[in-house]
């Protein structure tokens, strides 16, 4: 299982950062390069524990999607979901917001498991590097949006 963790400091208060942790704004920074869309169970405007969200993205000419279930949520402090896709990849993503010296400290955790022996080899050689690059890019976009006045 891969366990990745990243931290970034955003020069904005937690309330201004957390406005981007709602279903209608997350696609602005989360998976923006793949034109992600979020389809929320029951059309909910905010996340809540137990809520299912289908995330669809375009990779080249192919549409891929997976369903996440919100497993932990605390307003202006925390969002966590577990996911599994059609290929058997499953895992957890978690974002924690807290006070930082110059604003808000955002900690992101990305744990996932590719199935099979070959999955572990492919992850070690390729996937974890691509996921780390994607996660860092997502945090850079979040920072730019939250710091914009």
HURA-V990932 format. One line per field, one symbol per residue. ss: DSSP state (a for helix, b for strand, c for the rest). phi: phi as a letter, one per 20 degrees, with the letter a starting at -180 (. if undefined). burial: 1 if it has 24 or more other ideal C-beta (glycine too) atoms within 12 Angstrom, else 0. Layout:
ss = ???
phi = ???
burial = ???
//
This chain:
ss = cbbbbbbbbbcccaaaaaccccaaaacccccaaaccbbbbaaaccccccccbbbbbbbbccbbbbbbbbbbbbbcccbbbbbbbbccccbbbbbbbbbbbccbbbbbbbbbbbccaaaaaaaaaaaaaaaaaaaaaaaaaaaaaaaacc
phi = .ecdbccbddebfgfffffedcgfdgffcemgfdlfcddegmmgecfbgnfdceddbddmedecbbddcfdbbcgmcbbcbdcbdfenfcrbcbcddbfcgdqcedddccdbcefnffgfffffecgffffffffffffffggfffefd
burial = 01010101110101011111111011111111000101010000011100111110100000001101110010010111111000001111111110000001111111111100000000100011001001100110111011000
//
